[in-house]
Amino acid sequence: MTDRIQLGLTDVSASATPAAPASAINEELLVTGMTCAHCVASVREELSEIDGVEAVSVDLVAGGTSHVTVHSATPLDDDALTAAIEEAGYTRVSA
């Protein structure tokens, strides 16, 4: 048995990555400060409240820079994306 199984940990990225809509525009964001599934849920919830957002997927890098993809049918306001991440309590960083 691996340490991961013994500790009861799960792969957060697998459960936090919904399928992208077929005709989506994908906005790739870099976010720091996320460490767990609760962090992922907070960011997904805030971003999902923006008009036009169809799905949000997160590749969590605990304690590092996580990759967040926002799927939409139309372009989204960049300031609104940043504000949503900050509202969730995290920091958007430049590539």
mmCIF file as gemmi writes it, N, C-alpha and C atoms, coordinates in Angstrom:
data_model
loop_
_atom_site.group_PDB
_atom_site.id
_atom_site.type_symbol
_atom_site.label_atom_id
_atom_site.label_alt_id
_atom_site.label_comp_id
_atom_site.label_asym_id
_atom_site.label_entity_id
_atom_site.label_seq_id
_atom_site.pdbx_PDB_ins_code
_atom_site.Cartn_x
_atom_site.Cartn_y
_atom_site.Cartn_z
_atom_site.occupancy
_atom_site.B_iso_or_equiv
_atom_site.pdbx_formal_charge
_atom_site.auth_seq_id
_atom_site.auth_asym_id
_atom_site.pdbx_PDB_model_num
ATOM 1 N N . MET Axp A 1 ? 0.839 -1.176 0 1 0 ? 1 A 1
ATOM 2 C CA . MET Axp A 1 ? 0 0 0 1 0 ? 1 A 1
ATOM 3 C C . MET Axp A 1 ? 0.887 1.243 0 1 0 ? 1 A 1
ATOM 4 N N . THR Axp A 2 ? 0.541 2.221 -0.79 1 0 ? 2 A 1
ATOM 5 C CA . THR Axp A 2 ? 1.351 3.439 -0.842 1 0 ? 2 A 1
ATOM 6 C C . THR Axp A 2 ? 0.967 4.395 0.277 1 0 ? 2 A 1
ATOM 7 N N . ASP Axp A 3 ? 1.847 5.35 0.543 1 0 ? 3 A 1
ATOM 8 C CA . ASP Axp A 3 ? 1.545 6.36 1.558 1 0 ? 3 A 1
ATOM 9 C C . ASP Axp A 3 ? 0.284 7.132 1.212 1 0 ? 3 A 1
ATOM 10 N N . ARG Axp A 4 ? 0.077 7.371 -0.061 1 0 ? 4 A 1
ATOM 11 C CA . ARG Axp A 4 ? -1.1 8.125 -0.494 1 0 ? 4 A 1
ATOM 12 C C . ARG Axp A 4 ? -2.375 7.406 -0.067 1 0 ? 4 A 1
ATOM 13 N N . ILE Axp A 5 ? -2.436 6.116 -0.258 1 0 ? 5 A 1
ATOM 14 C CA . ILE Axp A 5 ? -3.626 5.358 0.115 1 0 ? 5 A 1
ATOM 15 C C . ILE Axp A 5 ? -3.745 5.269 1.629 1 0 ? 5 A 1
ATOM 16 N N . GLN Axp A 6 ? -2.668 5.033 2.319 1 0 ? 6 A 1
ATOM 17 C CA . GLN Axp A 6 ? -2.705 4.923 3.765 1 0 ? 6 A 1
ATOM 18 C C . GLN Axp A 6 ? -3.17 6.216 4.414 1 0 ? 6 A 1
ATOM 19 N N . LEU Axp A 7 ? -2.842 7.345 3.829 1 0 ? 7 A 1
ATOM 20 C CA . LEU Axp A 7 ? -3.239 8.627 4.386 1 0 ? 7 A 1
ATOM 21 C C . LEU Axp A 7 ? -4.645 9.032 3.948 1 0 ? 7 A 1
ATOM 22 N N . GLY Axp A 8 ? -5.231 8.278 3.027 1 0 ? 8 A 1
ATOM 23 C CA . GLY Axp A 8 ? -6.573 8.573 2.566 1 0 ? 8 A 1
ATOM 24 C C . GLY Axp A 8 ? -6.646 9.776 1.641 1 0 ? 8 A 1
ATOM 25 N N . LEU Axp A 9 ? -5.537 10.136 1.001 1 0 ? 9 A 1
ATOM 26 C CA . LEU Axp A 9 ? -5.519 11.278 0.097 1 0 ? 9 A 1
ATOM 27 C C . LEU Axp A 9 ? -6.083 10.873 -1.253 1 0 ? 9 A 1
ATOM 28 N N . THR Axp A 10 ? -6.667 11.823 -1.936 1 0 ? 10 A 1
ATOM 29 C CA . THR Axp A 10 ? -7.186 11.564 -3.272 1 0 ? 10 A 1
ATOM 30 C C . THR Axp A 10 ? -6.572 12.547 -4.251 1 0 ? 10 A 1
ATOM 31 N N . ASP Axp A 11 ? -6.692 12.248 -5.508 1 0 ? 11 A 1
ATOM 32 C CA . ASP Axp A 11 ? -6.174 13.111 -6.559 1 0 ? 11 A 1
ATOM 33 C C . ASP Axp A 11 ? -7.181 14.229 -6.808 1 0 ? 11 A 1
ATOM 34 N N . VAL Axp A 12 ? -6.917 15.403 -6.255 1 0 ? 12 A 1
ATOM 35 C CA . VAL Axp A 12 ? -7.826 16.533 -6.36 1 0 ? 12 A 1
ATOM 36 C C . VAL Axp A 12 ? -8.01 16.964 -7.803 1 0 ? 12 A 1
ATOM 37 N N . SER Axp A 13 ? -6.964 16.931 -8.595 1 0 ? 13 A 1
ATOM 38 C CA . SER Axp A 13 ? -7.073 17.405 -9.974 1 0 ? 13 A 1
ATOM 39 C C . SER Axp A 13 ? -8.055 16.566 -10.778 1 0 ? 13 A 1
ATOM 40 N N . ALA Axp A 14 ? -8.158 15.291 -10.491 1 0 ? 14 A 1
ATOM 41 C CA . ALA Axp A 14 ? -9.073 14.435 -11.235 1 0 ? 14 A 1
ATOM 42 C C . ALA Axp A 14 ? -10.523 14.813 -10.958 1 0 ? 14 A 1
ATOM 43 N N . SER Axp A 15 ? -10.855 15.127 -9.709 1 0 ? 15 A 1
ATOM 44 C CA . SER Axp A 15 ? -12.228 15.459 -9.378 1 0 ? 15 A 1
ATOM 45 C C . SER Axp A 15 ? -12.553 16.914 -9.666 1 0 ? 15 A 1
ATOM 46 N N . ALA Axp A 16 ? -11.547 17.752 -9.893 1 0 ? 16 A 1
ATOM 47 C CA . ALA Axp A 16 ? -11.77 19.18 -10.089 1 0 ? 16 A 1
ATOM 48 C C . ALA Axp A 16 ? -11.684 19.586 -11.552 1 0 ? 16 A 1
ATOM 49 N N . THR Axp A 17 ? -11.677 18.623 -12.457 1 0 ? 17 A 1
ATOM 50 C CA . THR Axp A 17 ? -11.499 18.951 -13.865 1 0 ? 17 A 1
ATOM 51 C C . THR Axp A 17 ? -12.69 18.466 -14.686 1 0 ? 17 A 1
ATOM 52 N N . PRO Axp A 18 ? -13.724 19.313 -14.825 1 0 ? 18 A 1
ATOM 53 C CA . PRO Axp A 18 ? -14.854 18.915 -15.653 1 0 ? 18 A 1
ATOM 54 C C . PRO Axp A 18 ? -14.475 18.965 -17.132 1 0 ? 18 A 1
ATOM 55 N N . ALA Axp A 19 ? -15.227 18.259 -17.949 1 0 ? 19 A 1
ATOM 56 C CA . ALA Axp A 19 ? -14.973 18.275 -19.386 1 0 ? 19 A 1
ATOM 57 C C . ALA Axp A 19 ? -15.266 19.663 -19.935 1 0 ? 19 A 1
ATOM 58 N N . ALA Axp A 20 ? -14.43 20.131 -20.826 1 0 ? 20 A 1
ATOM 59 C CA . ALA Axp A 20 ? -14.611 21.453 -21.422 1 0 ? 20 A 1
ATOM 60 C C . ALA Axp A 20 ? -15.701 21.397 -22.487 1 0 ? 20 A 1
ATOM 61 N N . PRO Axp A 21 ? -16.53 22.429 -22.553 1 0 ? 21 A 1
ATOM 62 C CA . PRO Axp A 21 ? -17.519 22.485 -23.628 1 0 ? 21 A 1
ATOM 63 C C . PRO Axp A 21 ? -16.813 22.475 -24.988 1 0 ? 21 A 1
ATOM 64 N N . ALA Axp A 22 ? -17.454 21.904 -25.99 1 0 ? 22 A 1
ATOM 65 C CA . ALA Axp A 22 ? -16.827 21.7 -27.295 1 0 ? 22 A 1
ATOM 66 C C . ALA Axp A 22 ? -16.398 22.997 -27.988 1 0 ? 22 A 1
ATOM 67 N N . SER Axp A 23 ? -17.191 24.055 -27.891 1 0 ? 23 A 1
ATOM 68 C CA . SER Axp A 23 ? -16.878 25.293 -28.613 1 0 ? 23 A 1
ATOM 69 C C . SER Axp A 23 ? -16.283 26.361 -27.703 1 0 ? 23 A 1
ATOM 70 N N . ALA Axp A 24 ? -15.613 25.963 -26.667 1 0 ? 24 A 1
ATOM 71 C CA . ALA Axp A 24 ? -15.168 26.894 -25.633 1 0 ? 24 A 1
ATOM 72 C C . ALA Axp A 24 ? -13.923 27.687 -26.006 1 0 ? 24 A 1
ATOM 73 N N . ILE Axp A 25 ? -13.866 28.884 -25.445 1 0 ? 25 A 1
ATOM 74 C CA . ILE Axp A 25 ? -12.643 29.675 -25.391 1 0 ? 25 A 1
ATOM 75 C C . ILE Axp A 25 ? -12.018 29.317 -24.052 1 0 ? 25 A 1
ATOM 76 N N . ASN Axp A 26 ? -10.738 29.045 -24.035 1 0 ? 26 A 1
ATOM 77 C CA . ASN Axp A 26 ? -10.073 28.668 -22.791 1 0 ? 26 A 1
ATOM 78 C C . ASN Axp A 26 ? -9.145 29.781 -22.326 1 0 ? 26 A 1
ATOM 79 N N . GLU Axp A 27 ? -9.424 30.325 -21.147 1 0 ? 27 A 1
ATOM 80 C CA . GLU Axp A 27 ? -8.572 31.338 -20.524 1 0 ? 27 A 1
ATOM 81 C C . GLU Axp A 27 ? -7.68 30.616 -19.522 1 0 ? 27 A 1
ATOM 82 N N . GLU Axp A 28 ? -6.376 30.662 -19.728 1 0 ? 28 A 1
ATOM 83 C CA . GLU Axp A 28 ? -5.422 30.003 -18.838 1 0 ? 28 A 1
ATOM 84 C C . GLU Axp A 28 ? -4.927 31.009 -17.8 1 0 ? 28 A 1
ATOM 85 N N . LEU Axp A 29 ? -5.093 30.694 -16.518 1 0 ? 29 A 1
ATOM 86 C CA . LEU Axp A 29 ? -4.701 31.577 -15.429 1 0 ? 29 A 1
ATOM 87 C C . LEU Axp A 29 ? -3.718 30.868 -14.509 1 0 ? 29 A 1
ATOM 88 N N . LEU Axp A 30 ? -2.795 31.612 -13.937 1 0 ? 30 A 1
ATOM 89 C CA . LEU Axp A 30 ? -1.865 31.082 -12.942 1 0 ? 30 A 1
ATOM 90 C C . LEU Axp A 30 ? -2.25 31.671 -11.593 1 0 ? 30 A 1
ATOM 91 N N . VAL Axp A 31 ? -2.401 30.802 -10.587 1 0 ? 31 A 1
ATOM 92 C CA . VAL Axp A 31 ? -2.888 31.233 -9.276 1 0 ? 31 A 1
ATOM 93 C C . VAL Axp A 31 ? -1.993 30.659 -8.191 1 0 ? 31 A 1
ATOM 94 N N . THR Axp A 32 ? -1.594 31.507 -7.238 1 0 ? 32 A 1
ATOM 95 C CA . THR Axp A 32 ? -0.783 31.04 -6.112 1 0 ? 32 A 1
ATOM 96 C C . THR Axp A 32 ? -1.613 31.037 -4.838 1 0 ? 32 A 1
ATOM 97 N N . GLY Axp A 33 ? -1.177 30.216 -3.882 1 0 ? 33 A 1
ATOM 98 C CA . GLY Axp A 33 ? -1.791 30.184 -2.562 1 0 ? 33 A 1
ATOM 99 C C . GLY Axp A 33 ? -2.741 29.033 -2.318 1 0 ? 33 A 1
ATOM 100 N N . MET Axp A 34 ? -3.121 28.299 -3.347 1 0 ? 34 A 1
ATOM 101 C CA . MET Axp A 34 ? -4.046 27.181 -3.155 1 0 ? 34 A 1
ATOM 102 C C . MET Axp A 34 ? -3.275 25.958 -2.664 1 0 ? 34 A 1
ATOM 103 N N . THR Axp A 35 ? -3.852 25.252 -1.686 1 0 ? 35 A 1
ATOM 104 C CA . THR Axp A 35 ? -3.17 24.088 -1.118 1 0 ? 35 A 1
ATOM 105 C C . THR Axp A 35 ? -4.032 22.831 -1.035 1 0 ? 35 A 1
ATOM 106 N N . CYS Axp A 36 ? -5.347 22.948 -1.258 1 0 ? 36 A 1
ATOM 107 C CA . CYS Axp A 36 ? -6.213 21.787 -1.006 1 0 ? 36 A 1
ATOM 108 C C . CYS Axp A 36 ? -7.487 21.843 -1.848 1 0 ? 36 A 1
ATOM 109 N N . ALA Axp A 37 ? -8.326 20.834 -1.677 1 0 ? 37 A 1
ATOM 110 C CA . ALA Axp A 37 ? -9.584 20.747 -2.414 1 0 ? 37 A 1
ATOM 111 C C . ALA Axp A 37 ? -10.52 21.902 -2.066 1 0 ? 37 A 1
ATOM 112 N N . HIS Axp A 38 ? -10.486 22.37 -0.824 1 0 ? 38 A 1
ATOM 113 C CA . HIS Axp A 38 ? -11.324 23.512 -0.435 1 0 ? 38 A 1
ATOM 114 C C . HIS Axp A 38 ? -10.905 24.762 -1.21 1 0 ? 38 A 1
ATOM 115 N N . CYS Axp A 39 ? -9.61 24.951 -1.381 1 0 ? 39 A 1
ATOM 116 C CA . CYS Axp A 39 ? -9.092 26.081 -2.163 1 0 ? 39 A 1
ATOM 117 C C . CYS Axp A 39 ? -9.608 26.005 -3.599 1 0 ? 39 A 1
ATOM 118 N N . VAL Axp A 40 ? -9.53 24.834 -4.178 1 0 ? 40 A 1
ATOM 119 C CA . VAL Axp A 40 ? -10.001 24.616 -5.549 1 0 ? 40 A 1
ATOM 120 C C . VAL Axp A 40 ? -11.483 24.958 -5.645 1 0 ? 40 A 1
ATOM 121 N N . ALA Axp A 41 ? -12.268 24.479 -4.687 1 0 ? 41 A 1
ATOM 122 C CA . ALA Axp A 41 ? -13.709 24.736 -4.695 1 0 ? 41 A 1
ATOM 123 C C . ALA Axp A 41 ? -14.012 26.224 -4.584 1 0 ? 41 A 1
ATOM 124 N N . SER Axp A 42 ? -13.263 26.938 -3.756 1 0 ? 42 A 1
ATOM 125 C CA . SER Axp A 42 ? -13.478 28.382 -3.592 1 0 ? 42 A 1
ATOM 126 C C . SER Axp A 42 ? -13.213 29.134 -4.888 1 0 ? 42 A 1
ATOM 127 N N . VAL Axp A 43 ? -12.123 28.809 -5.554 1 0 ? 43 A 1
ATOM 128 C CA . VAL Axp A 43 ? -11.781 29.469 -6.817 1 0 ? 43 A 1
ATOM 129 C C . VAL Axp A 43 ? -12.808 29.12 -7.889 1 0 ? 43 A 1
ATOM 130 N N . ARG Axp A 44 ? -13.175 27.856 -7.975 1 0 ? 44 A 1
ATOM 131 C CA . ARG Axp A 44 ? -14.17 27.444 -8.975 1 0 ? 44 A 1
ATOM 132 C C . ARG Axp A 44 ? -15.502 28.15 -8.747 1 0 ? 44 A 1
ATOM 133 N N . GLU Axp A 45 ? -15.917 28.262 -7.491 1 0 ? 45 A 1
ATOM 134 C CA . GLU Axp A 45 ? -17.188 28.912 -7.169 1 0 ? 45 A 1
ATOM 135 C C . GLU Axp A 45 ? -17.179 30.387 -7.589 1 0 ? 45 A 1
ATOM 136 N N . GLU Axp A 46 ? -16.135 31.114 -7.226 1 0 ? 46 A 1
ATOM 137 C CA . GLU Axp A 46 ? -16.057 32.54 -7.573 1 0 ? 46 A 1
ATOM 138 C C . GLU Axp A 46 ? -16.004 32.754 -9.085 1 0 ? 46 A 1
ATOM 139 N N . LEU Axp A 47 ? -15.188 31.977 -9.78 1 0 ? 47 A 1
ATOM 140 C CA . LEU Axp A 47 ? -15.08 32.136 -11.234 1 0 ? 47 A 1
ATOM 141 C C . LEU Axp A 47 ? -16.372 31.737 -11.941 1 0 ? 47 A 1
ATOM 142 N N . SER Axp A 48 ? -17.065 30.733 -11.425 1 0 ? 48 A 1
ATOM 143 C CA . SER Axp A 48 ? -18.303 30.259 -12.045 1 0 ? 48 A 1
ATOM 144 C C . SER Axp A 48 ? -19.422 31.288 -11.981 1 0 ? 48 A 1
ATOM 145 N N . GLU Axp A 49 ? -19.314 32.254 -11.069 1 0 ? 49 A 1
ATOM 146 C CA . GLU Axp A 49 ? -20.334 33.294 -10.938 1 0 ? 49 A 1
ATOM 147 C C . GLU Axp A 49 ? -20.218 34.379 -12.009 1 0 ? 49 A 1
ATOM 148 N N . ILE Axp A 50 ? -19.128 34.391 -12.764 1 0 ? 50 A 1
ATOM 149 C CA . ILE Axp A 50 ? -18.949 35.388 -13.827 1 0 ? 50 A 1
ATOM 150 C C . ILE Axp A 50 ? -19.821 35.005 -15.02 1 0 ? 50 A 1
ATOM 151 N N . ASP Axp A 51 ? -20.58 35.982 -15.531 1 0 ? 51 A 1
ATOM 152 C CA . ASP Axp A 51 ? -21.42 35.733 -16.704 1 0 ? 51 A 1
ATOM 153 C C . ASP Axp A 51 ? -20.578 35.222 -17.864 1 0 ? 51 A 1
ATOM 154 N N . GLY Axp A 52 ? -21.041 34.143 -18.479 1 0 ? 52 A 1
ATOM 155 C CA . GLY Axp A 52 ? -20.358 33.574 -19.633 1 0 ? 52 A 1
ATOM 156 C C . GLY Axp A 52 ? -19.465 32.393 -19.315 1 0 ? 52 A 1
ATOM 157 N N . VAL Axp A 53 ? -19.122 32.199 -18.036 1 0 ? 53 A 1
ATOM 158 C CA . VAL Axp A 53 ? -18.272 31.064 -17.661 1 0 ? 53 A 1
ATOM 159 C C . VAL Axp A 53 ? -19.103 29.787 -17.73 1 0 ? 53 A 1
ATOM 160 N N . GLU Axp A 54 ? -18.613 28.821 -18.491 1 0 ? 54 A 1
ATOM 161 C CA . GLU Axp A 54 ? -19.307 27.545 -18.647 1 0 ? 54 A 1
ATOM 162 C C . GLU Axp A 54 ? -18.718 26.453 -17.768 1 0 ? 54 A 1
ATOM 163 N N . ALA Axp A 55 ? -17.414 26.509 -17.524 1 0 ? 55 A 1
ATOM 164 C CA . ALA Axp A 55 ? -16.75 25.497 -16.694 1 0 ? 55 A 1
ATOM 165 C C . ALA Axp A 55 ? -15.411 26.051 -16.23 1 0 ? 55 A 1
ATOM 166 N N . VAL Axp A 56 ? -14.934 25.51 -15.112 1 0 ? 56 A 1
ATOM 167 C CA . VAL Axp A 56 ? -13.627 25.887 -14.571 1 0 ? 56 A 1
ATOM 168 C C . VAL Axp A 56 ? -12.9 24.605 -14.212 1 0 ? 56 A 1
ATOM 169 N N . SER Axp A 57 ? -11.667 24.457 -14.691 1 0 ? 57 A 1
ATOM 170 C CA . SER Axp A 57 ? -10.863 23.295 -14.307 1 0 ? 57 A 1
ATOM 171 C C . SER Axp A 57 ? -9.587 23.788 -13.637 1 0 ? 57 A 1
ATOM 172 N N . VAL Axp A 58 ? -9.113 23.01 -12.672 1 0 ? 58 A 1
ATOM 173 C CA . VAL Axp A 58 ? -7.951 23.41 -11.88 1 0 ? 58 A 1
ATOM 174 C C . VAL Axp A 58 ? -6.947 22.272 -11.823 1 0 ? 58 A 1
ATOM 175 N N . ASP Axp A 59 ? -5.703 22.591 -12.127 1 0 ? 59 A 1
ATOM 176 C CA . ASP Axp A 59 ? -4.587 21.669 -11.926 1 0 ? 59 A 1
ATOM 177 C C . ASP Axp A 59 ? -3.859 22.182 -10.688 1 0 ? 59 A 1
ATOM 178 N N . LEU Axp A 60 ? -4.198 21.608 -9.532 1 0 ? 60 A 1
ATOM 179 C CA . LEU Axp A 60 ? -3.677 22.069 -8.246 1 0 ? 60 A 1
ATOM 180 C C . LEU Axp A 60 ? -2.211 21.691 -8.068 1 0 ? 60 A 1
ATOM 181 N N . VAL Axp A 61 ? -1.409 22.678 -7.724 1 0 ? 61 A 1
ATOM 182 C CA . VAL Axp A 61 ? -0.018 22.472 -7.329 1 0 ? 61 A 1
ATOM 183 C C . VAL Axp A 61 ? 0.064 23.028 -5.912 1 0 ? 61 A 1
ATOM 184 N N . ALA Axp A 62 ? -0.135 22.154 -4.928 1 0 ? 62 A 1
ATOM 185 C CA . ALA Axp A 62 ? -0.21 22.577 -3.529 1 0 ? 62 A 1
ATOM 186 C C . ALA Axp A 62 ? 1.038 23.351 -3.125 1 0 ? 62 A 1
ATOM 187 N N . GLY Axp A 63 ? 0.83 24.584 -2.678 1 0 ? 63 A 1
ATOM 188 C CA . GLY Axp A 63 ? 1.931 25.416 -2.238 1 0 ? 63 A 1
ATOM 189 C C . GLY Axp A 63 ? 2.713 26.066 -3.359 1 0 ? 63 A 1
ATOM 190 N N . GLY Axp A 64 ? 2.321 25.812 -4.603 1 0 ? 64 A 1
ATOM 191 C CA . GLY Axp A 64 ? 3.022 26.386 -5.753 1 0 ? 64 A 1
ATOM 192 C C . GLY Axp A 64 ? 2.066 27.199 -6.604 1 0 ? 64 A 1
ATOM 193 N N . THR Axp A 65 ? 2.33 27.233 -7.89 1 0 ? 65 A 1
ATOM 194 C CA . THR Axp A 65 ? 1.475 27.968 -8.817 1 0 ? 65 A 1
ATOM 195 C C . THR Axp A 65 ? 0.555 26.981 -9.524 1 0 ? 65 A 1
ATOM 196 N N . SER Axp A 66 ? -0.736 27.094 -9.242 1 0 ? 66 A 1
ATOM 197 C CA . SER Axp A 66 ? -1.73 26.213 -9.844 1 0 ? 66 A 1
ATOM 198 C C . SER Axp A 66 ? -2.19 26.786 -11.176 1 0 ? 66 A 1
ATOM 199 N N . HIS Axp A 67 ? -2.614 25.896 -12.069 1 0 ? 67 A 1
ATOM 200 C CA . HIS Axp A 67 ? -3.1 26.293 -13.386 1 0 ? 67 A 1
ATOM 201 C C . HIS Axp A 67 ? -4.622 26.186 -13.383 1 0 ? 67 A 1
ATOM 202 N N . VAL Axp A 68 ? -5.273 27.294 -13.678 1 0 ? 68 A 1
ATOM 203 C CA . VAL Axp A 68 ? -6.729 27.35 -13.703 1 0 ? 68 A 1
ATOM 204 C C . VAL Axp A 68 ? -7.152 27.658 -15.133 1 0 ? 68 A 1
ATOM 205 N N . THR Axp A 69 ? -8.07 26.861 -15.661 1 0 ? 69 A 1
ATOM 206 C CA . THR Axp A 69 ? -8.583 27.085 -17.007 1 0 ? 69 A 1
ATOM 207 C C . THR Axp A 69 ? -10.06 27.425 -16.902 1 0 ? 69 A 1
ATOM 208 N N . VAL Axp A 70 ? -10.427 28.567 -17.477 1 0 ? 70 A 1
ATOM 209 C CA . VAL Axp A 70 ? -11.816 29.01 -17.478 1 0 ? 70 A 1
ATOM 210 C C . VAL Axp A 70 ? -12.341 28.836 -18.897 1 0 ? 70 A 1
ATOM 211 N N . HIS Axp A 71 ? -13.413 28.059 -19.032 1 0 ? 71 A 1
ATOM 212 C CA . HIS Axp A 71 ? -14.005 27.749 -20.332 1 0 ? 71 A 1
ATOM 213 C C . HIS Axp A 71 ? -15.237 28.627 -20.541 1 0 ? 71 A 1
ATOM 214 N N . SER Axp A 72 ? -15.324 29.245 -21.717 1 0 ? 72 A 1
ATOM 215 C CA . SER Axp A 72 ? -16.479 30.083 -22.036 1 0 ? 72 A 1
ATOM 216 C C . SER Axp A 72 ? -16.724 30.065 -23.539 1 0 ? 72 A 1
ATOM 217 N N . ALA Axp A 73 ? -17.916 30.478 -23.927 1 0 ? 73 A 1
ATOM 218 C CA . ALA Axp A 73 ? -18.246 30.56 -25.347 1 0 ? 73 A 1
ATOM 219 C C . ALA Axp A 73 ? -17.834 31.907 -25.927 1 0 ? 73 A 1
ATOM 220 N N . THR Axp A 74 ? -17.662 32.904 -25.057 1 0 ? 74 A 1
ATOM 221 C CA . THR Axp A 74 ? -17.287 34.253 -25.486 1 0 ? 74 A 1
ATOM 222 C C . THR Axp A 74 ? -16.115 34.735 -24.643 1 0 ? 74 A 1
ATOM 223 N N . PRO Axp A 75 ? -15.371 35.731 -25.13 1 0 ? 75 A 1
ATOM 224 C CA . PRO Axp A 75 ? -14.257 36.267 -24.328 1 0 ? 75 A 1
ATOM 225 C C . PRO Axp A 75 ? -14.76 36.833 -22.999 1 0 ? 75 A 1
ATOM 226 N N . LEU Axp A 76 ? -13.94 36.695 -21.967 1 0 ? 76 A 1
ATOM 227 C CA . LEU Axp A 76 ? -14.297 37.17 -20.627 1 0 ? 76 A 1
ATOM 228 C C . LEU Axp A 76 ? -13.446 38.375 -20.252 1 0 ? 76 A 1
ATOM 229 N N . ASP Axp A 77 ? -13.98 39.2 -19.352 1 0 ? 77 A 1
ATOM 230 C CA . ASP Axp A 77 ? -13.264 40.37 -18.869 1 0 ? 77 A 1
ATOM 231 C C . ASP Axp A 77 ? -12.125 39.931 -17.954 1 0 ? 77 A 1
ATOM 232 N N . ASP Axp A 78 ? -10.905 40.291 -18.328 1 0 ? 78 A 1
ATOM 233 C CA . ASP Axp A 78 ? -9.719 39.88 -17.578 1 0 ? 78 A 1
ATOM 234 C C . ASP Axp A 78 ? -9.741 40.404 -16.139 1 0 ? 78 A 1
ATOM 235 N N . ASP Axp A 79 ? -10.204 41.637 -15.948 1 0 ? 79 A 1
ATOM 236 C CA . ASP Axp A 79 ? -10.278 42.208 -14.598 1 0 ? 79 A 1
ATOM 237 C C . ASP Axp A 79 ? -11.271 41.441 -13.727 1 0 ? 79 A 1
ATOM 238 N N . ALA Axp A 80 ? -12.366 40.973 -14.328 1 0 ? 80 A 1
ATOM 239 C CA . ALA Axp A 80 ? -13.358 40.2 -13.58 1 0 ? 80 A 1
ATOM 240 C C . ALA Axp A 80 ? -12.773 38.861 -13.134 1 0 ? 80 A 1
ATOM 241 N N . LEU Axp A 81 ? -11.963 38.24 -13.987 1 0 ? 81 A 1
ATOM 242 C CA . LEU Axp A 81 ? -11.316 36.976 -13.621 1 0 ? 81 A 1
ATOM 243 C C . LEU Axp A 81 ? -10.373 37.183 -12.439 1 0 ? 81 A 1
ATOM 244 N N . THR Axp A 82 ? -9.565 38.235 -12.509 1 0 ? 82 A 1
ATOM 245 C CA . THR Axp A 82 ? -8.623 38.531 -11.425 1 0 ? 82 A 1
ATOM 246 C C . THR Axp A 82 ? -9.369 38.845 -10.137 1 0 ? 82 A 1
ATOM 247 N N . ALA Axp A 83 ? -10.43 39.637 -10.224 1 0 ? 83 A 1
ATOM 248 C CA . ALA Axp A 83 ? -11.216 39.995 -9.04 1 0 ? 83 A 1
ATOM 249 C C . ALA Axp A 83 ? -11.836 38.759 -8.389 1 0 ? 83 A 1
ATOM 250 N N . ALA Axp A 84 ? -12.303 37.816 -9.193 1 0 ? 84 A 1
ATOM 251 C CA . ALA Axp A 84 ? -12.907 36.596 -8.652 1 0 ? 84 A 1
ATOM 252 C C . ALA Axp A 84 ? -11.874 35.762 -7.901 1 0 ? 84 A 1
ATOM 253 N N . ILE Axp A 85 ? -10.679 35.665 -8.447 1 0 ? 85 A 1
ATOM 254 C CA . ILE Axp A 85 ? -9.61 34.913 -7.78 1 0 ? 85 A 1
ATOM 255 C C . ILE Axp A 85 ? -9.243 35.583 -6.461 1 0 ? 85 A 1
ATOM 256 N N . GLU Axp A 86 ? -9.148 36.905 -6.471 1 0 ? 86 A 1
ATOM 257 C CA . GLU Axp A 86 ? -8.832 37.64 -5.244 1 0 ? 86 A 1
ATOM 258 C C . GLU Axp A 86 ? -9.958 37.523 -4.221 1 0 ? 86 A 1
ATOM 259 N N . GLU Axp A 87 ? -11.205 37.523 -4.682 1 0 ? 87 A 1
ATOM 260 C CA . GLU Axp A 87 ? -12.353 37.358 -3.782 1 0 ? 87 A 1
ATOM 261 C C . GLU Axp A 87 ? -12.3 35.997 -3.082 1 0 ? 87 A 1
ATOM 262 N N . ALA Axp A 88 ? -11.792 34.997 -3.789 1 0 ? 88 A 1
ATOM 263 C CA . ALA Axp A 88 ? -11.647 33.66 -3.199 1 0 ? 88 A 1
ATOM 264 C C . ALA Axp A 88 ? -10.484 33.606 -2.209 1 0 ? 88 A 1
ATOM 265 N N . GLY Axp A 89 ? -9.624 34.63 -2.229 1 0 ? 89 A 1
ATOM 266 C CA . GLY Axp A 89 ? -8.522 34.701 -1.273 1 0 ? 89 A 1
ATOM 267 C C . GLY Axp A 89 ? -7.165 34.308 -1.823 1 0 ? 89 A 1
ATOM 268 N N . TYR Axp A 90 ? -7.033 34.297 -3.155 1 0 ? 90 A 1
ATOM 269 C CA . TYR Axp A 90 ? -5.786 33.854 -3.77 1 0 ? 90 A 1
ATOM 270 C C . TYR Axp A 90 ? -5.239 34.929 -4.704 1 0 ? 90 A 1
ATOM 271 N N . THR Axp A 91 ? -4.07 34.693 -5.259 1 0 ? 91 A 1
ATOM 272 C CA . THR Axp A 91 ? -3.392 35.689 -6.078 1 0 ? 91 A 1
ATOM 273 C C . THR Axp A 91 ? -3.17 35.164 -7.487 1 0 ? 91 A 1
ATOM 274 N N . ARG Axp A 92 ? -3.576 35.966 -8.461 1 0 ? 92 A 1
ATOM 275 C CA . ARG Axp A 92 ? -3.293 35.642 -9.858 1 0 ? 92 A 1
ATOM 276 C C . ARG Axp A 92 ? -1.92 36.208 -10.194 1 0 ? 92 A 1
ATOM 277 N N . VAL Axp A 93 ? -1.104 35.409 -10.857 1 0 ? 93 A 1
ATOM 278 C CA . VAL Axp A 93 ? 0.24 35.846 -11.22 1 0 ? 93 A 1
ATOM 279 C C . VAL Axp A 93 ? 0.404 35.802 -12.735 1 0 ? 93 A 1
ATOM 280 N N . SER Axp A 94 ? 1.372 36.565 -13.23 1 0 ? 94 A 1
ATOM 281 C CA . SER Axp A 94 ? 1.667 36.599 -14.664 1 0 ? 94 A 1
ATOM 282 C C . SER Axp A 94 ? 2.553 35.427 -15.042 1 0 ? 94 A 1
ATOM 283 N N . ALA Axp A 95 ? 2.446 35.025 -16.294 1 0 ? 95 A 1
ATOM 284 C CA . ALA Axp A 95 ? 3.271 33.915 -16.791 1 0 ? 95 A 1
ATOM 285 C C . ALA Axp A 95 ? 4.71 34.328 -16.909 1 0 ? 95 A 1
